[in-house]
Amino acid sequence: MFRDRIDAARQLAERLRALAPERPLILGVPRGGVPMASVIARTLGGDLDVVLVRKIPAPRNPEYAIGAVNEDGEVSASPHTIAHYGDQYVQRAARQEAEMLRHRRAQYTPARPPLDPAGRVVVVVDDGSATGATIKAALKIVRQRQPARLVVALGAAPPDVVRALKALADEVHCVIVTPDFGAVGQFYADFRQVSDDEVIALLRDSVQASREEGGGRQEGAE
């Protein structure tokens, strides 16, 4: 069990140290993945940003993902899932979640205008994944933007999710891989909710740190 997300992020950062010379782009999945992505970005000397996707929750079970949607409204769900829950429900829930993503983008952009993944080593980070739905949608949208290399970093996931992610990413790093998987929170002693204000503060701090580092390099060159 991890103490908290920071503990998980530090363990992942150790596994990812070989990427440091690439100054990778670290994309956190809001909201829980962003504090972890912040730690990894600082450790590797990379840039911090977010990839906006949300799970489509099952009826009467908001913690269980039956699919996911990105901020463009593109739905990722299997035909079996859509048939089981009904296309009307899936599309309605997807529209609601996509509206939330557009709201988040409007909140986050003043703190961190989106960075382009094209041609970069990109690491997508989340605290864990029970079904793989959200992280798969995140990988799909990032892959479309043509990164040089696409890496996944997760705190915890079941073996079948890890296997599925290996088909979508160039590397998959997951600290806890176990079939005994009920929910992501079971692997964290402290799994408190992360607020939008915390995400915005982390993004703003990352931008400021990049500016200061860039200014320092420029002054040194002069």
GUVEXFI-581912 format. One line per field, with one value per residue (C-alpha): x, z, y; residue number from 1; residue in three letters. Coordinates in Angstrom, 1 decimal, always signed. Layout:
% GUVEXFI-581912
east: X_...
up: Z_...
north: Y_...
i: NUM_...
aa: ALA_...
***
This chain:
% GUVEXFI-581912
east: +0.0_+1.1_+1.1_-0.4_-0.1_+3.2_+4.7_+3.4_+4.8_+8.2_+8.3_+7.3_+9.8_+12.6_+11.4_+11.3_+14.7_+16.2_+13.8_+15.3_+17.6_+14.6_+12.9_+9.6_+6.1_+4.3_+0.5_-1.5_-5.1_-7.2_-7.6_-5.8_-3.1_-1.9_-0.2_+1.7_+2.6_+3.9_+6.3_+7.5_+7.9_+10.1_+12.2_+12.8_+13.1_+10.1_+7.1_+3.8_+0.4_-2.9_-4.7_-8.5_-10.6_-13.4_-14.9_-18.5_-19.9_-22.2_-25.8_-26.1_-22.3_-20.4_-17.0_-17.2_-16.2_-18.0_-16.2_-14.6_-14.9_-12.4_-12.9_-13.8_-16.7_-15.2_-16.5_-14.5_-16.7_-17.0_-20.0_-20.9_-20.9_-23.1_-25.5_-25.7_-26.3_-28.1_-26.8_-29.1_-27.6_-24.0_-24.4_-26.2_-23.6_-20.8_-22.3_-22.4_-18.9_-17.6_-19.2_-17.3_-14.1_-14.8_-15.4_-12.1_-10.2_-11.5_-10.3_-6.9_-5.9_-5.1_-2.7_-1.2_-1.9_-1.9_+1.5_+1.9_+2.9_+4.0_+7.6_+8.1_+8.5_+5.2_+4.3_+0.6_+0.2_-2.7_-3.1_-4.5_-7.0_-9.5_-11.0_-8.5_-11.3_-10.0_-6.3_-7.0_-9.0_-6.1_-3.6_-5.8_-6.1_-2.3_-1.3_-3.3_-1.0_+2.0_+4.4_+7.9_+7.3_+4.3_+4.7_+2.1_+2.8_+0.2_+0.2_-2.0_-3.9_-5.0_-2.9_-5.5_-5.4_-1.6_-1.6_-4.1_-2.1_+1.0_-0.7_-1.4_+1.8_+5.5_+6.2_+4.0_+5.1_+2.8_+4.0_+1.3_-0.1_-2.6_-5.7_-7.1_-8.5_-11.6_-10.9_-7.9_-8.3_-7.7_-4.0_-3.6_-3.6_-4.5_-6.7_-8.3_-10.0_-7.9_-9.6_-9.5_-7.9_-5.0_-4.6_-4.6_-2.0_+0.3_+0.0_+0.7_+3.7_+5.1_+4.8_+6.6_+9.4_+9.9_+10.1_+12.6_+14.7_+14.6_+15.6_+18.5_+19.8_+19.5_+21.3_+24.0_+24.4_+24.8
up: +0.0_-0.8_+1.9_-0.5_-4.1_-3.5_-2.3_-5.4_-7.7_-6.1_-6.8_-10.4_-10.8_-9.9_-12.6_-15.1_-14.4_-17.7_-19.5_-17.8_-20.6_-22.9_-20.7_-21.2_-21.2_-18.2_-18.6_-15.5_-15.7_-13.5_-10.9_-8.9_-11.5_-11.5_-8.1_-9.1_-12.5_-10.8_-8.7_-11.7_-13.8_-11.2_-10.7_-14.4_-15.3_-17.6_-18.4_-16.6_-18.3_-18.2_-20.6_-20.2_-20.2_-17.9_-17.2_-18.2_-15.0_-14.7_-13.6_-9.9_-9.5_-10.2_-9.3_-12.0_-15.5_-18.4_-20.9_-21.2_-23.1_-24.1_-24.3_-28.0_-27.0_-28.5_-26.7_-26.0_-25.1_-26.4_-28.6_-25.9_-23.2_-25.3_-26.1_-22.4_-21.0_-24.0_-26.5_-25.1_-21.6_-22.8_-25.1_-22.5_-19.8_-22.2_-23.0_-19.3_-18.8_-21.9_-20.6_-17.4_-19.3_-21.3_-18.0_-16.6_-19.7_-19.3_-15.7_-16.4_-19.5_-17.8_-15.5_-18.2_-22.0_-23.5_-24.6_-27.9_-27.5_-31.1_-31.4_-27.6_-25.1_-23.3_-20.0_-19.1_-15.3_-13.1_-9.6_-10.8_-13.1_-12.2_-15.7_-18.0_-19.6_-18.7_-19.3_-22.7_-23.8_-22.6_-24.6_-27.7_-27.7_-27.0_-29.7_-32.3_-31.6_-32.7_-29.7_-30.3_-27.5_-25.3_-21.8_-19.1_-15.4_-12.9_-9.2_-9.3_-11.8_-12.3_-14.7_-17.5_-17.6_-17.7_-20.6_-22.5_-22.0_-23.4_-26.7_-26.7_-25.3_-25.9_-22.2_-19.2_-15.6_-12.8_-9.2_-7.9_-10.3_-8.6_-9.6_-6.1_-7.3_-6.0_-6.3_-6.8_-3.3_-1.6_-2.3_-0.7_+3.0_+2.1_-0.9_-0.4_-3.2_-5.2_-6.0_-9.1_-7.2_-6.3_-10.0_-11.1_-8.4_-9.6_-13.2_-12.4_-10.2_-13.0_-15.5_-13.1_-12.4_-16.2_-16.7_-13.9_-15.2_-18.7_-17.5_-15.5_-18.6_-20.7_-18.1_-17.9_-21.6_-21.6
north: +0.0_+3.5_+6.2_+8.6_+9.7_+11.4_+8.1_+6.4_+9.2_+9.0_+5.2_+5.7_+8.6_+6.2_+3.8_+6.6_+8.2_+7.0_+9.4_+12.5_+13.4_+13.7_+16.3_+14.5_+16.0_+14.6_+14.5_+14.0_+12.6_+15.0_+15.2_+12.5_+11.9_+15.6_+15.7_+12.5_+14.0_+17.1_+15.0_+13.0_+16.2_+17.8_+14.7_+14.2_+17.9_+17.6_+19.8_+19.3_+19.4_+17.5_+15.2_+15.7_+12.5_+11.4_+8.0_+7.3_+5.9_+2.9_+3.6_+3.7_+3.0_+6.3_+4.8_+2.0_+3.1_+1.6_+3.8_+7.2_+10.4_+13.1_+16.9_+16.7_+14.5_+11.3_+8.2_+5.1_+2.2_-1.3_-2.3_-4.9_-2.1_+0.1_-2.7_-3.7_-0.2_+1.3_+3.8_+6.5_+6.2_+6.1_+9.1_+11.1_+10.4_+11.1_+14.5_+15.4_+14.3_+16.1_+19.3_+18.9_+18.5_+21.7_+23.5_+22.1_+23.2_+26.7_+26.6_+25.2_+27.1_+30.4_+28.5_+26.3_+26.7_+23.2_+21.9_+20.0_+16.4_+16.1_+14.7_+14.5_+11.7_+11.8_+10.1_+9.8_+9.5_+8.4_+7.1_+3.8_+2.1_-0.5_-1.1_+0.8_+2.8_+6.3_+5.7_+4.0_+7.1_+9.3_+7.3_+7.3_+11.1_+11.6_+9.1_+11.0_+14.0_+12.0_+11.8_+10.4_+7.9_+7.2_+5.9_+5.0_+5.4_+4.1_+3.5_+0.3_-1.8_-5.4_-7.6_-7.5_-3.7_-3.7_-6.2_-4.1_-0.9_-2.6_-2.8_+1.0_+2.4_+2.0_+1.4_+0.7_+1.2_+0.2_-0.2_-2.5_-5.1_-7.5_-9.4_-8.6_-5.3_-3.7_+0.0_+2.2_+3.7_+0.4_+0.8_+4.2_+4.9_+8.5_+8.8_+12.1_+14.0_+16.4_+19.7_+21.8_+24.5_+22.2_+21.2_+24.8_+25.7_+22.8_+23.9_+27.5_+26.6_+24.4_+27.2_+29.6_+27.1_+26.6_+30.4_+30.8_+27.9_+29.3_+32.7_+31.2_+29.4_+32.6_+34.7_+32.1_+32.1_+35.8
i: 1_2_3_4_5_6_7_8_9_10_11_12_13_14_15_16_17_18_19_20_21_22_23_24_25_26_27_28_29_30_31_32_33_34_35_36_37_38_39_40_41_42_43_44_45_46_47_48_49_50_51_52_53_54_55_56_57_58_59_60_61_62_63_64_65_66_67_68_69_70_71_72_73_74_75_76_77_78_79_80_81_82_83_84_85_86_87_88_89_90_91_92_93_94_95_96_97_98_99_100_101_102_103_104_105_106_107_108_109_110_111_112_113_114_115_116_117_118_119_120_121_122_123_124_125_126_127_128_129_130_131_132_133_134_135_136_137_138_139_140_141_142_143_144_145_146_147_148_149_150_151_152_153_154_155_156_157_158_159_160_161_162_163_164_165_166_167_168_169_170_171_172_173_174_175_176_177_178_179_180_181_182_183_184_185_186_187_188_189_190_191_192_193_194_195_196_197_198_199_200_201_202_203_204_205_206_207_208_209_210_211_212_213_214_215_216_217_218_219_220_221_222
aa: MET_PHE_ARG_ASP_ARG_ILE_ASP_ALA_ALA_ARG_GLN_LEU_ALA_GLU_ARG_LEU_ARG_ALA_LEU_ALA_PRO_GLU_ARG_PRO_LEU_ILE_LEU_GLY_VAL_PRO_ARG_GLY_GLY_VAL_PRO_MET_ALA_SER_VAL_ILE_ALA_ARG_THR_LEU_GLY_GLY_ASP_LEU_ASP_VAL_VAL_LEU_VAL_ARG_LYS_ILE_PRO_ALA_PRO_ARG_ASN_PRO_GLU_TYR_ALA_ILE_GLY_ALA_VAL_ASN_GLU_ASP_GLY_GLU_VAL_SER_ALA_SER_PRO_HIS_THR_ILE_ALA_HIS_TYR_GLY_ASP_GLN_TYR_VAL_GLN_ARG_ALA_ALA_ARG_GLN_GLU_ALA_GLU_MET_LEU_ARG_HIS_ARG_ARG_ALA_GLN_TYR_THR_PRO_ALA_ARG_PRO_PRO_LEU_ASP_PRO_ALA_GLY_ARG_VAL_VAL_VAL_VAL_VAL_ASP_ASP_GLY_SER_ALA_THR_GLY_ALA_THR_ILE_LYS_ALA_ALA_LEU_LYS_ILE_VAL_ARG_GLN_ARG_GLN_PRO_ALA_ARG_LEU_VAL_VAL_ALA_LEU_GLY_ALA_ALA_PRO_PRO_ASP_VAL_VAL_ARG_ALA_LEU_LYS_ALA_LEU_ALA_ASP_GLU_VAL_HIS_CYS_VAL_ILE_VAL_THR_PRO_ASP_PHE_GLY_ALA_VAL_GLY_GLN_PHE_TYR_ALA_ASP_PHE_ARG_GLN_VAL_SER_ASP_ASP_GLU_VAL_ILE_ALA_LEU_LEU_ARG_ASP_SER_VAL_GLN_ALA_SER_ARG_GLU_GLU_GLY_GLY_GLY_ARG_GLN_GLU_GLY_ALA_GLU
***
